[in-house]
Amino acid sequence: MVDFDVVDLGDAAHVAEGETAPDFTRPLVDDEYWEDVALSELTAEGPVLLVFYTMDGAFPATYVWNEIRDRGWGERLTVVGVSISTPYEHGTLIEERGMDYRLFSDPANGVAREYGIGHELDGMTGVSEPRPAVFLLDEDRTVRYAWVAREWPEFPDYDEVEEAIEREV
């Protein structure tokens, strides 16, 4: 039996395939430290898979990052996450999960709003988080693939994401 409610998020006016993804600068956390990094610095080095997830500690984060690890996407392109969690929380998630991925910290959820995937939490005035979403970006930040959740919890079709990666990388 499911012990949580499935929430219909409806449609989102998100950045779409063929559009240029907004650039942003936020703390980018790895297993040792964090520093402010612009998304454009990462895309200048090659394609980037930008993975938005709700927050560290929530069960979807574990499922998403385990699947990405198991599929080895980070061996073919840069994979980074974005959530409302703080750099300290990211450091803990990275350490506990043994992750080789870096995570952008965006506690005010401004990046998700720029991408059109901000979600206001019911009963929590002024508190928002990103919808789960995946954007595959090329070197010019052109969106080559986009998936955005329409309900919570919902996960991307990982095979579809992998096909998009294979087409672009």
C-alpha positions as CSV (number, residue, x, y, z in Angstrom):
1,M,0.0,0.0,0.0
2,V,1.3,3.5,-0.9
3,D,1.8,5.6,2.3
4,F,1.9,8.9,0.5
5,D,-0.4,10.9,-1.7
6,V,0.2,11.1,-5.4
7,V,0.0,14.8,-6.3
8,D,-1.1,16.0,-9.8
9,L,1.3,18.8,-10.8
10,G,-0.4,19.4,-14.2
11,D,1.4,21.0,-17.1
12,A,4.4,23.3,-16.8
13,A,5.6,26.0,-19.1
14,H,9.1,24.7,-19.0
15,V,12.1,25.3,-21.2
16,A,11.5,23.1,-24.2
17,E,13.6,21.1,-26.7
18,G,15.3,23.5,-29.2
19,E,15.3,26.4,-26.7
20,T,18.4,27.8,-25.0
21,A,18.5,26.8,-21.3
22,P,18.9,29.7,-18.9
23,D,22.4,30.1,-17.5
24,F,22.9,30.4,-13.8
25,T,25.6,30.5,-11.1
26,R,25.1,28.6,-7.9
27,P,27.3,26.6,-5.4
28,L,28.3,23.4,-7.0
29,V,29.1,20.7,-4.4
30,D,31.3,17.6,-4.8
31,D,32.7,15.2,-2.2
32,E,35.3,17.6,-1.0
33,Y,34.1,21.2,-1.3
34,W,31.8,23.6,-3.1
35,E,32.3,26.8,-5.2
36,D,30.1,29.0,-7.3
37,V,30.0,27.7,-10.8
38,A,28.1,28.8,-13.9
39,L,26.2,26.2,-15.9
40,S,27.8,27.7,-19.0
41,E,31.2,26.7,-17.7
42,L,30.1,23.1,-17.6
43,T,28.4,23.1,-21.1
44,A,31.5,24.8,-22.6
45,E,33.3,21.5,-21.8
46,G,30.6,19.4,-23.6
47,P,27.0,18.1,-23.1
48,V,25.4,18.3,-19.7
49,L,22.6,16.3,-18.2
50,L,20.9,18.6,-15.7
51,V,18.8,16.7,-13.2
52,F,16.3,18.6,-11.0
53,Y,15.0,16.7,-8.0
54,T,13.1,17.8,-4.9
55,M,15.6,17.6,-2.0
56,D,18.2,15.4,-0.5
57,G,16.8,12.9,2.0
58,A,13.6,12.4,0.1
59,F,13.2,8.9,-1.4
60,P,13.1,10.1,-5.0
61,A,16.6,11.5,-4.7
62,T,17.9,8.0,-3.8
63,Y,16.1,6.3,-6.7
64,V,17.1,8.8,-9.3
65,W,20.8,9.0,-8.4
66,N,21.1,5.2,-8.0
67,E,19.6,4.7,-11.5
68,I,21.9,7.3,-13.0
69,R,24.9,5.7,-11.3
70,D,23.9,2.2,-12.4
71,R,23.5,3.3,-16.0
72,G,27.0,5.0,-16.0
73,W,25.9,8.2,-17.7
74,G,28.6,10.2,-15.9
75,E,31.2,8.2,-17.9
76,R,29.8,9.7,-21.2
77,L,28.9,13.3,-20.2
78,T,28.7,15.7,-17.3
79,V,25.8,14.9,-15.0
80,V,24.8,17.5,-12.4
81,G,21.9,17.8,-10.1
82,V,19.9,20.8,-8.8
83,S,17.7,20.9,-5.7
84,I,16.7,23.2,-2.9
85,S,19.1,21.4,-0.5
86,T,22.0,23.3,1.1
87,P,25.6,22.6,0.3
88,Y,25.9,20.8,3.6
89,E,23.0,18.5,2.8
90,H,24.5,17.9,-0.6
91,G,27.8,16.9,0.9
92,T,26.0,14.4,3.2
93,L,24.1,12.9,0.3
94,I,27.2,12.6,-1.9
95,E,29.1,10.9,1.0
96,E,26.3,8.6,2.0
97,R,25.5,7.5,-1.6
98,G,29.2,7.4,-2.7
99,M,28.2,9.6,-5.6
100,D,30.6,10.8,-8.3
101,Y,28.2,13.6,-9.3
102,R,28.2,17.2,-8.4
103,L,25.0,19.0,-7.1
104,F,24.0,22.6,-7.5
105,S,22.5,24.1,-4.3
106,D,19.5,26.4,-4.9
107,P,17.7,26.8,-1.6
108,A,15.5,29.7,-2.9
109,N,14.5,27.6,-5.9
110,G,15.2,30.4,-8.4
111,V,16.8,28.1,-11.0
112,A,13.7,25.9,-11.1
113,R,11.5,29.0,-11.6
114,E,13.8,30.2,-14.5
115,Y,13.3,26.8,-16.1
116,G,9.5,26.9,-15.6
117,I,9.5,24.0,-13.1
118,G,9.0,25.6,-9.7
119,H,6.3,24.0,-7.6
120,E,4.7,25.7,-4.6
121,L,4.2,23.2,-1.8
122,D,0.6,22.8,-0.5
123,G,0.1,24.2,3.0
124,M,3.6,25.8,3.1
125,T,3.3,29.4,2.1
126,G,6.4,30.7,0.3
127,V,8.0,27.3,0.2
128,S,8.7,25.8,-3.2
129,E,10.9,23.1,-4.8
130,P,11.6,22.0,-8.3
131,R,9.5,19.5,-10.1
132,P,11.5,16.4,-11.0
133,A,13.0,17.1,-14.4
134,V,15.8,16.2,-16.8
135,F,17.3,18.5,-19.4
136,L,20.0,17.3,-21.8
137,L,22.0,20.4,-22.9
138,D,24.6,20.7,-25.7
139,E,27.6,23.0,-25.7
140,D,25.5,26.1,-26.5
141,R,23.0,25.2,-23.7
142,T,20.4,24.2,-26.4
143,V,17.9,21.8,-24.9
144,R,18.2,18.5,-26.8
145,Y,15.9,16.5,-24.5
146,A,13.5,17.6,-21.8
147,W,11.3,15.6,-19.4
148,V,9.3,17.3,-16.6
149,A,7.1,15.4,-14.1
150,R,3.4,15.9,-14.3
151,E,2.8,14.3,-10.9
152,W,4.7,13.6,-7.7
153,P,6.2,11.2,-7.3
154,E,7.1,10.5,-10.9
155,F,10.4,9.4,-12.5
156,P,11.7,9.9,-16.0
157,D,11.7,7.1,-18.5
158,Y,15.4,6.2,-18.0
159,D,15.5,4.3,-21.3
160,E,14.3,7.4,-23.1
161,V,16.8,9.6,-21.4
162,E,19.5,7.1,-22.4
163,E,18.4,7.1,-26.0
164,A,18.7,10.9,-26.0
165,I,22.2,10.7,-24.5
166,E,23.2,8.2,-27.2
167,R,21.9,10.5,-30.0
168,E,23.8,13.6,-28.6
169,V,27.0,12.1,-27.2
